[in-house]
């Protein structure tokens, strides 16, 4: 079974959210078998910055769904979406 790299877009609830703390909470929320390869940022508008974590997950049924659900439950996260997915 292979692995998949997915870049997700995590929108914080406001520009006041501490992105370093949010990164830590996202890493703690990861389901078993998933890991974050790194983070990028995307300036959205009016001081709002989205996090773009690249997550490595096993290539199983459901793909990134468990990670998306885990991230959505983290405090200060407004929304989570998949930007890109590819096999590694």
N, C-alpha and C positions, 0 to 999 in steps of 0.2 A: 504494500500500500504506500502511495506517495504522499507528498505534502503539497499544500497550497499556500501561496503568499497572497494576502489580500490587503489592500490599502483601504482603510475605513476613514470616514470623515465624522469626527465627533464635534458637535457644536455645543459650546458651553452656554449656560442660561443667560449670562451677561458678560460684558467686557471686564467686570470686576473680579471674575473668577481667577484664582491663582493657578496658572497653567502647570506649574511644577507640581503642586499638590494634586491637581487633577490627573496628571500623568501617573503619579504614585498610586492613586485610587484605581485607575484603570488597570495597572499592572496587578494589583491585589485582586481585582475582580475576574481575572482571566479564568476560564474553565480549564480543567485538567487536560493536558496535552497541547495547549496553545501557548505561544510565547510571542512577545513583542520584539520585533527585529530592530525597530527604531521609530523615531517620531519626526515628522515635518510639521510645519505650520502653514496656514493659509490666512492671510489678512482678508477678512470678509467685508466689513464696512463699519464705519463709526467706532473704531477701536476694538471691534469684535474679532477675535482670532480663533480659527478652528484648528483642532489638532488632527493630524493625519498619521495615525499609527499604522505601521506595516506589521501585520499579524501573520504568524506561521501556524497553520492548523493542519491536522491530518486530513487526507482526502477521503472523507466519509460522507455518508448521506447527511444532508443538512448543512454541510460546508461551514460557512461563517455564522450561521444562525445563532448558535449558542453564544458566540462572542458578542454578536450584536445585542442579544438580549441582556447579557451580563453588563455590557457597557451602558445600555439604556437605563439600568437600575442604579447606576452610580450617582451620588449626589452631585448637583450642579451640571448635569448633562441634559441638554435640551433635546437633542436628536442624534441618531447614529445612522449613517448610510454607507453603502459599499461603493467605493470609487472605482476600484479595479481588482481583478482576480486573475491569477496565473499559476500554473504548475511550476514547481521547482525541482 
